[in-house]
Amino acid sequence: MRPPRLEEFLVDTLGKAPEVQRTEAWHEGSTRPAGVHVAFTTGSELWIAVTGGGQPGEDYDKPEVPVTDAPPAEVPVPDLLQGGKVTPITAENYLAAVLTNSGSPEIKRVYTYSAGATPTRPTAHPGVGIEWHSGAKSFLPFVHTASPDQNRKSNAFHLDNAF
């Protein structure tokens, strides 16, 4: 799924999640050409970049041809909050489950960047990845966070431990 269509899919799909108050497209010029801003019902906010490559051999001069197959099996949606706050890890797990359960026949697999992380091999950066039946991969790194009634920090990728 190409980034512009993925952005629309994310705004629509994540916007329907029970713990999400609203979603909107997020653009910051050429430094981050596409993304999604998620506002949770707690008042916490998360800005997610949308990046990734097309399917092998894809010609971007031609219209996109979606490849479909069986969607991934549904999974339980975990709690978004830990100790009353959203954390990057709880956000990863929550959003990955919501995307897995979207029923999209284009999605082969959704995973979190923190899956398999250990204290000696931590995740470099939180986010969610999507593998598509087409062979394409999308990457959704978390860029900014904000606690309720606070503005996001200006430095990208400096996330709060809880927000």
N, C-alpha and C positions, 0 to 999 in steps of 0.2 A: 504494500500500500504506500503510495507516494506521500511525502510529508503534508501537502495541502489537504488531501482527503483524510489522512490520519488525524490531522488537527481537528477537522470537523467531526470525525468519529469520536475522538476523545472528549470534545466539548459535549456532545450529545450523550455518550455512554456514561461518562463520569458524572455528568449533571443529573443523572437519574439515580445515583447511589444514595442510600438513605442518610448517610452522614455528611452529604455534600449539599451546601446551601445554593451555590451557583458555580458555574464555570464560564470562562470566556477565552477567546483567542488572545494571545499575548505576543506582541512584536516589539522588538527593540532595534530597529534598523538592520544593518547588515551583520552585527555581531551575533545575534541570535535571530535568524530569520523567521522562526516559527516556534510557537509554544502554547501552553495552556496554563491559565491561572485558575487555581482551585481554591474556593473559599468553603471551609468546612462549617458545619452547624455550630461548632464551638467558638467560631470567630477566628480560628487559626487559618493561615493562608499558606499556600504552596505554589511556587512557580516552577513549571516543568518544561524543559526544552524538548523539542521534537526533532530528532535527527535520524539518519539511517540511509542505507543504500537500497537501490532497487534490486529486482531479481537479476540473477546472472544473465548478462547479454541484453539487458533491457535498453531499448532505444527511447530516450525521453522526447524525441521529436514525434513520436507516434502516440496515439491515445493509450491510456493504461488499460490493460486487459486483466481484470481480477481473476485469480486462481482460487477455486474453492474446493473444499473437502469437508470432512466431518469436523465440527468445532471441538475444542477440548472439552473433556468432561467437567461438569460443574464441581466446584470445591466450596467448602464452608468459608464464609466471609468472616475473617477474624475481627476482634475488637480494634477500633481505631485508636482508642485512648489507652495510655499507660500512666497510672498515677494521675488521672484527670487531664493529661495533656497528650497532644500528638507528638510522636517522635519520628525521625526519618525512617526507622525500621518499621514502626507500626503503619506508617503511611505507605511504605513499599508493599507490605503484605496485604493491606486493605485494597489498595488500587490494583495490585496484580490479581487478586481474587475477583474484583468487580470486572476487570477486563476479560479474565478467563470465563466468567459466567455470562458474558455479553451475548453468547450464542453466535458470534460472527463466524461464518463458514470459511473466512479467509485466514483466521488465526490458527496456527498449528500449536504454538506454545507460548505462554507468558511466564516470565521468571523475574525474580528480584536480583539486584546486583549483590545483595548481602547473602544470598543463598550459598551455603557452604563456607561462609566466612568463619574464621576462628580467631581467638585472641592473638595468636602468632601470625595469622595471615588475615588481617581485617580488610574490609571493603575499602577501596580507595575513595569511592564516592557512591552515595545512595542513588537509586533509581530503579526503573523497570525496563525490561527488554521484551520485545515481541518478535517471535519467529513466525513467518507467514508461510502458507502452503506454496506460495510462488518461489520460495527460496530467499526472498528478501528478508532483511532484518531491520528493526526499528529500535532506536535507543532513546529512552526518556529519562535523562539525568535530572535530578532535582537541582535547581539553580538558586532559588531564594526561599526563605521561610519568614513568617511573621507571626508573632503572638497576637492574640486579640488586642485591639486598640493600639497596636504599634505598627510603624512603617517597616517595610523590609529594609535590610541593610543594603548599602550600595555595592558592596563587594560580592560578586557572583561566587557561588560554591562555598561560601562561608556560612554553613547552616547552623541553626540553633540545635542543641541536643534535645530540646523539647520546646514546643511552640504552641 
